[in-house]
């Protein structure tokens, strides 16, 4: 996963999906606790202007760097992803 001047790029085994800045309605992060051991999990949600959305997990290579760049692009305060809690809810970082 990486962010550039064109948009947010999600890199999959089969290729790269590009979400262009003008087509992105908003980007947010949130934490989850997954059963059965309540393992903490962080994800990034990219909402498209069409109403569709895609989710990228912290398992994507470059995830944390990409989140920082998206927040910087918007001038938003970057939440501390290491302490983000499910009780924090959805934290919008773009626009």
C-alpha positions in Angstrom: 0.0 0.0 0.0 1.3 3.4 -0.9 0.1 7.0 -1.3 1.2 9.4 -4.1 0.1 12.6 -5.8 -2.5 10.6 -7.8 -4.2 8.8 -4.8 -4.2 5.8 -2.6 -2.8 2.6 -4.1 -3.6 -0.9 -2.7 -1.2 -3.5 -3.9 -2.6 -7.0 -4.3 -1.1 -10.2 -5.7 -3.1 -9.7 -8.9 -2.2 -6.0 -9.3 -2.8 -2.6 -7.9 -6.1 -0.8 -7.3 -5.8 3.0 -7.5 -8.2 5.3 -5.6 -7.7 8.8 -7.1 -7.9 11.8 -4.8 -10.9 13.5 -6.7 -12.8 10.3 -6.4 -12.3 9.8 -2.6 -15.1 11.1 -0.4 -13.4 10.4 2.8 -10.8 8.2 4.6 -11.1 6.9 8.1 -9.4 4.5 10.5 -10.8 2.4 13.3 -9.8 -0.4 15.6 -11.6 -3.7 16.2 -11.3 -6.5 18.7 -11.7 -9.8 17.0 -13.0 -12.9 18.7 -12.3 -15.2 20.2 -9.2 -13.8 21.8 -10.1 -10.1 21.3 -7.1 -9.6 19.1 -6.8 -5.9 18.2 -7.0 -5.0 14.5 -6.7 -1.6 12.8 -8.2 -0.8 9.4 -8.4 2.0 6.9 -11.7 2.7 5.1 -11.7 4.5 1.8 -15.1 5.8 0.7 -15.6 6.6 -3.0 -17.8 9.5 -4.2 -20.1 6.8 -5.7 -20.9 5.5 -2.2 -18.8 2.4 -2.5 -15.9 1.8 -0.1 -12.9 -0.4 0.3 -11.2 -1.5 3.5 -7.5 -2.1 3.9 -6.1 -3.7 7.0 -2.9 -3.1 8.9 -1.6 -6.3 7.3 -1.0 -4.4 4.1 2.7 -3.6 3.6 3.1 0.1 4.0 -0.1 0.5 5.9 1.1 2.8 8.7 3.2 5.0 6.4 0.2 5.3 4.0 -2.1 6.4 6.9 0.4 9.1 7.9 0.6 10.4 4.4 -3.2 10.5 3.9 -3.6 12.4 7.2 -0.8 14.9 6.2 -2.4 15.3 2.8 -5.6 16.5 4.5 -3.9 18.4 7.3 -5.6 16.2 9.8 -4.3 15.1 13.2 -3.0 11.6 12.9 -4.4 9.4 15.7 -1.9 7.2 17.5 -2.7 3.9 15.8 -0.9 1.9 18.5 -3.4 3.1 21.1 -6.5 3.5 18.9 -9.3 1.7 20.7 -12.7 0.4 19.4 -14.4 2.8 21.8 -12.8 5.6 19.8 -15.1 4.7 16.9 -14.4 5.9 13.4 -11.7 8.5 13.1 -11.8 10.5 9.9 -8.4 11.5 8.5 -9.3 12.7 5.0 -10.6 15.2 3.9 
